[in-house]
């Protein structure tokens, strides 16, 4: 999710990629629309309500399909993220100073989003 020149990232707490940052993410529940899952996951992880503005793209590994949606908050919207149990931290980061990202697809989707409009992963 973008807010002017910042992006919302979460710091993972699980064993794999612990301490690294990524886009808010999660799994789609059975019979759930992927865009609805994206909104739900951002809310569950950060307590921020977002509106999906469009499909950003797809990528996959042998085990998982990643679907990314774009979401843009106005600068005046100063929502402060609050974290869930599965995260160490959630914070807005300047696009010019991204922290170490957990997954290669995070950087792909961030680059795609910023080239289109200057995002949300499930």
Secondary structure as GFF3:
##gff-version 3
##sequence-region A 1 122
A	DSSP	beta_strand	2	3	.	.	.	ID=ss1
A	DSSP	beta_strand	6	12	.	.	.	ID=ss2
A	DSSP	beta_strand	21	22	.	.	.	ID=ss3
A	DSSP	alpha_helix	34	46	.	.	.	ID=ss4
A	DSSP	beta_strand	54	60	.	.	.	ID=ss5
A	DSSP	beta_strand	65	70	.	.	.	ID=ss6
A	DSSP	beta_strand	72	73	.	.	.	ID=ss7
A	DSSP	beta_strand	87	94	.	.	.	ID=ss8
A	DSSP	alpha_helix	104	117	.	.	.	ID=ss9
A	DSSP	beta_strand	120	121	.	.	.	ID=ss10
###
